Amino acid sequence: MGLSVAAGSLTAVLGPSGCGKTTLLRCVAGLERLDAGQIRVADSVVEGPGTHVPAHRRRVALVPQEGALFPHLSVADNVGYGLDRAQRRSGRIEEVLVLVGLEGYQRRMPHQLSGGQQQRVALARALAPRPRLVLLDEPFSALDAGLRASLRQDVRQALRRDGATAVLVTHDQAEALSLADHVVVMRAGRVVQDGPPTEVYATPTDHWVARFVGDAVLLTGVVRAGHAHTAIGAAPVHADADGEVTVLLRPEQVRITPIGTPTAGQVTGRVLRHDFHGHDTLTVVRLADGTEVQSRRLNDGPVPATGDAVQVSVRGPVRTWPAGPQPRDAGDPAPSRRAGAGHA
């Protein structure tokens, strides 16, 4: 399966550890050779049968996980490393430091900087020679959660302002979905899905992608007359034919309400636990037949207590696949077989 990155965009390559994300970046950067296939950068073949353009001639910049700054060089000298004399005198060093929010830091040494500042310097160094492509290999993984969230937005803004084309490798689903114009999902060295973040999240290609990109509730069911019928009730679905299916529900589609609330099509269950995330809460509910489902809601009102009986219903259309085996990680549970297909 081929992969294209649009000029001026940020593409996130998402996948579990060991799936080949960093190897892909290293091949594009010219640090490793391809066994087969071809790599083009700005319409120029840089890797392929009989062709291998050395890394230093590809005009591709790589930002590693921990910056890899030269400890004996100042910020300005780190950023200007690799620039010729004319480029150093052009003001480009100061320009990219402004882009990454480090104006006035030229004389600082790496040991005088925080981890986030060091990553900003690494990005400035990558942008300085105006590369055709910037590769970011999990550049935020070593930072604490609060700093990671703010820095990645600053990095995205700096890339936009400079008009850079970038590829970000990450195993963080939230990072990929929130930052990228385009998301590529890899599994075992292969691209299994690519598209806009909203498309990858809403219409995953299979069970494995559904579970990897966000939380997923998978139930067996039957499609009849445009509705999928499962243990949690019925929901509209876009399907070409009726029959047995696996149904994907995102937790934000699962609604729980107190017993007695007039809600059409609900079933009942009991709250097992709450996972509090600050901005929202993920509630696990066990239905009467033993099926467990997850419901996500904003923390803007009362939450049922653990052990409370609740009503459960589905909001919005659902995604389905034909029933049968699907790709999944070892140990990943199959869709619930307790889901009663005839429940309405």
Secondary structure as the mmCIF struct_conf table of DSSP 4:
data_model
#
loop_
_struct_conf.conf_type_id
_struct_conf.id
_struct_conf.beg_label_comp_id
_struct_conf.beg_label_asym_id
_struct_conf.beg_label_seq_id
_struct_conf.end_label_comp_id
_struct_conf.end_label_asym_id
_struct_conf.end_label_seq_id
TURN_TY1_P TURN_TY1_P1 ALA A 7 GLY A 8
STRN STRN1 LEU A 10 LEU A 14
TURN_TY1_P TURN_TY1_P2 SER A 17 GLY A 18
BEND BEND1 CYS A 19 GLY A 20
HELX_RH_AL_P HELX_RH_AL_P1 LYS A 21 ALA A 29
TURN_TY1_P TURN_TY1_P3 GLY A 30 GLY A 30
BEND BEND2 LEU A 31 GLU A 32
BEND BEND3 ASP A 35 GLY A 37
STRN STRN2 ILE A 39 VAL A 41
TURN_TY1_P TURN_TY1_P4 ALA A 42 ASP A 43
STRN STRN3 SER A 44 GLY A 48
TURN_TY1_P TURN_TY1_P5 PRO A 49 GLY A 50
STRN STRN4 THR A 51 HIS A 52
HELX_RH_3T_P HELX_RH_3T_P1 ALA A 55 ARG A 57
TURN_TY1_P TURN_TY1_P6 ARG A 58 ARG A 59
STRN STRN5 VAL A 60 VAL A 63
TURN_TY1_P TURN_TY1_P7 GLN A 65 GLU A 66
TURN_TY1_P TURN_TY1_P8 PRO A 71 HIS A 72
BEND BEND4 LEU A 73 LEU A 73
HELX_RH_AL_P HELX_RH_AL_P2 VAL A 75 GLY A 80
TURN_TY1_P TURN_TY1_P9 TYR A 81 GLY A 82
HELX_RH_AL_P HELX_RH_AL_P3 ARG A 85 ARG A 89
TURN_TY1_P TURN_TY1_P10 SER A 90 GLY A 91
HELX_RH_AL_P HELX_RH_AL_P4 ARG A 92 LEU A 99
TURN_TY1_P TURN_TY1_P11 VAL A 100 GLY A 101
TURN_TY1_P TURN_TY1_P12 GLU A 103 GLY A 104
TURN_TY1_P TURN_TY1_P13 GLN A 106 ARG A 107
HELX_RH_3T_P HELX_RH_3T_P2 PRO A 110 GLN A 112
BEND BEND5 LEU A 113 LEU A 113
HELX_RH_AL_P HELX_RH_AL_P5 GLY A 115 LEU A 127
TURN_TY1_P TURN_TY1_P14 ALA A 128 PRO A 129
BEND BEND6 ARG A 132 ARG A 132
STRN STRN6 LEU A 133 ASP A 137
BEND BEND7 GLU A 138 GLU A 138
TURN_TY1_P TURN_TY1_P15 PRO A 139 ALA A 142
BEND BEND8 LEU A 143 LEU A 143
HELX_RH_AL_P HELX_RH_AL_P6 ALA A 145 ASP A 162
TURN_TY1_P TURN_TY1_P16 GLY A 163 GLY A 163
STRN STRN7 ALA A 166 THR A 170
BEND BEND9 HIS A 171 HIS A 171
HELX_RH_AL_P HELX_RH_AL_P7 GLN A 173 LEU A 179
BEND BEND10 ASP A 181 ASP A 181
STRN STRN8 HIS A 182 ARG A 187
TURN_TY1_P TURN_TY1_P17 ALA A 188 GLY A 189
STRN STRN9 ARG A 190 GLY A 195
HELX_RH_AL_P HELX_RH_AL_P8 PRO A 197 ALA A 202
BEND BEND11 THR A 203 THR A 203
BEND BEND12 THR A 205 ASP A 206
HELX_RH_AL_P HELX_RH_AL_P9 HIS A 207 PHE A 212
BEND BEND13 VAL A 213 GLY A 214
STRN STRN10 VAL A 217 ARG A 224
TURN_TY1_P TURN_TY1_P18 ALA A 225 GLY A 226
STRN STRN11 HIS A 227 THR A 230
TURN_TY1_P TURN_TY1_P19 ALA A 231 ILE A 232
STRN STRN12 GLY A 233 PRO A 236
STRN STRN13 VAL A 237 VAL A 237
BEND BEND14 ASP A 240 ALA A 241
STRN STRN14 GLY A 243 LEU A 249
HELX_RH_3T_P HELX_RH_3T_P3 PRO A 251 GLN A 253
STRN STRN15 VAL A 254 PRO A 258
TURN_TY1_P TURN_TY1_P20 ILE A 259 GLY A 260
TURN_TY1_P TURN_TY1_P21 ALA A 264 GLY A 265
STRN STRN16 VAL A 267 PHE A 276
BEND BEND15 GLY A 278 HIS A 279
STRN STRN17 ASP A 280 LEU A 287
TURN_TY1_P TURN_TY1_P22 ALA A 288 ASP A 289
BEND BEND16 GLY A 290 GLY A 290
STRN STRN18 GLU A 292 LEU A 298
BEND BEND17 ASN A 299 GLY A 301
HELX_LH_PP_P HELX_LH_PP_P1 PRO A 304 ALA A 305
TURN_TY1_P TURN_TY1_P23 THR A 306 GLY A 307
STRN STRN19 ALA A 309 VAL A 314
BEND BEND18 GLY A 316 GLY A 316
STRN STRN20 VAL A 318 VAL A 318
STRN STRN21 ARG A 319 PRO A 322
BEND BEND19 ALA A 323 GLY A 324
TURN_TY1_P TURN_TY1_P24 ALA A 330 GLY A 331
HELX_LH_PP_P HELX_LH_PP_P2 ASP A 332 PRO A 335
STRN STRN22 SER A 336 SER A 336
TURN_TY1_P TURN_TY1_P25 ARG A 337 ARG A 338
TURN_TY1_P TURN_TY1_P26 ALA A 341 GLY A 342
#
